[in-house]
Amino acid sequence: MSRKTFIPTGETPPASQIGATLEALAATIAARRGAGEESYTHRLLAGAPDAALKKVMEEAGEVALAAKDVEALPCVPDAPSAERDAAIDHLRYEAADVLYHVLVVLERYDIPLEELAAELNARMTADERPAGGTRLCEGHVRRGK
């Protein structure tokens, strides 16, 4: 387990941390379709498409800039730096923002996580793909336009 994460005492971890988290977040985003205008997520789902799409672009740019900030710092093995640690924390924060906004866009266009997983699985070799991993039906496999 990472030194920056923990599992609360008495809680049993899911089989896949990222899977469970993405599924919970996707369910929350889907539920916000019915929320009122006070919900940021609802406004992204129900408003003009450009709002959500611009957020994906903005957040992706922020991920790239945060990564460049990490790269610009000296890396001294076995000598942690508070500045480097803060820069890595910022990169993780921005990566979470972009994932959230991508999930909003997928929900907006009715693309479930299962289909996203199938798309990712289609890009792996048989040896890389998880056993029992979902697959895209042949008629839905697209490779560019």
C-alpha positions in Angstrom: 0.0 0.0 0.0 1.2 3.5 -0.8 2.5 5.6 2.1 -0.1 8.2 1.1 -3.1 6.0 1.3 -4.8 3.9 4.0 -7.9 1.7 4.5 -9.9 2.7 7.5 -9.8 0.3 10.4 -12.5 -2.3 10.3 -13.2 -1.8 6.5 -12.6 -4.6 4.0 -10.9 -3.4 0.9 -12.6 -4.1 -2.5 -11.0 -6.4 -4.9 -10.0 -3.4 -7.0 -9.6 0.0 -5.4 -9.7 1.9 -8.7 -12.6 -0.2 -10.0 -14.7 0.3 -6.9 -13.9 4.1 -6.8 -14.7 4.6 -10.5 -17.9 2.6 -10.2 -19.0 4.7 -7.2 -18.1 7.9 -8.9 -19.9 6.9 -12.1 -23.0 6.0 -10.1 -22.9 9.4 -8.3 -22.5 11.2 -11.6 -25.4 9.3 -13.2 -27.6 10.1 -10.1 -26.9 13.8 -10.6 -28.8 13.8 -13.9 -31.9 14.2 -11.7 -30.4 16.9 -9.4 -31.3 20.5 -9.7 -29.3 23.4 -11.1 -27.5 23.8 -7.8 -25.5 20.7 -8.8 -22.3 21.3 -10.8 -22.5 17.8 -12.3 -26.1 18.3 -13.3 -25.3 21.5 -15.1 -22.5 19.7 -17.0 -24.8 16.8 -17.9 -27.8 18.9 -18.9 -26.2 22.1 -20.2 -24.6 23.0 -23.5 -22.1 20.2 -24.5 -19.2 22.7 -24.7 -19.2 23.3 -21.0 -18.3 19.6 -20.2 -16.0 19.3 -23.2 -14.1 22.4 -22.3 -13.6 21.2 -18.8 -12.0 17.9 -20.1 -9.6 20.0 -22.2 -8.8 22.4 -19.4 -8.2 19.6 -16.9 -6.1 17.6 -19.3 -3.9 20.7 -19.8 -3.6 21.1 -16.1 -2.4 17.5 -15.8 0.3 18.1 -18.4 1.4 21.3 -16.6 1.5 19.6 -13.2 3.6 16.7 -14.7 6.0 19.2 -16.1 6.3 20.8 -12.7 7.3 17.5 -11.2 9.8 16.9 -14.0 11.4 20.3 -13.4 12.3 19.4 -9.8 15.5 17.5 -9.0 15.0 13.9 -8.2 17.4 12.6 -5.6 16.9 8.9 -4.9 16.2 8.1 -1.2 16.0 11.8 -0.4 12.4 12.9 -0.3 11.7 16.5 -0.9 8.7 18.4 0.4 8.6 20.4 -2.8 8.6 17.3 -5.0 6.1 15.6 -2.7 3.7 18.7 -3.0 4.2 18.7 -6.8 3.3 15.0 -7.0 0.2 15.6 -4.8 -0.8 18.4 -7.2 -0.4 16.1 -10.2 -2.6 13.5 -8.5 -5.3 16.1 -7.8 -5.3 17.3 -11.4 -5.5 13.7 -12.7 -8.5 13.1 -10.5 -10.2 16.3 -12.0 -9.6 15.1 -15.5 -11.0 11.6 -14.7 -14.1 13.1 -13.1 -14.8 15.3 -16.2 -14.2 12.4 -18.6 -16.7 10.3 -16.6 -19.2 13.2 -16.8 -18.7 13.3 -20.6 -19.1 9.5 -20.9 -22.3 9.7 -18.8 -23.6 12.5 -20.9 -23.4 10.3 -24.0 -24.6 7.1 -22.2 -21.3 5.3 -22.3 -21.1 3.0 -19.2 -17.8 2.1 -17.5 -18.2 -1.4 -18.8 -17.9 -0.2 -22.4 -14.9 2.0 -21.4 -13.3 -1.1 -19.8 -14.0 -3.1 -23.0 -12.4 -0.4 -25.1 -9.3 -0.5 -22.9 -9.3 -4.3 -22.9 -9.4 -4.2 -26.7 -6.1 -2.3 -26.7 -4.3 -5.0 -24.7 -2.9 -8.3 -25.9 -4.5 -11.5 -24.7 -1.6 -11.9 -22.1 -2.2 -8.3 -20.8 -6.0 -8.4 -20.6 -7.5 -9.4 -17.3 -9.1 -12.8 -17.2 -12.8 -12.4 -17.7 -12.4 -8.8 -18.8 -15.3 -7.4 -20.7 -14.9 -7.1 -24.5 -16.5 -5.0 -27.3 -18.8 -6.8 -29.7 -17.1 -6.9 -33.1 -19.5 -4.4 -34.7 -18.5 -1.8 -32.2 -14.7 -2.0 -32.5 -13.6 1.3 -34.0 -10.0 2.3 -34.7 -10.0 6.0 -35.5 -12.1 7.6 -38.1 
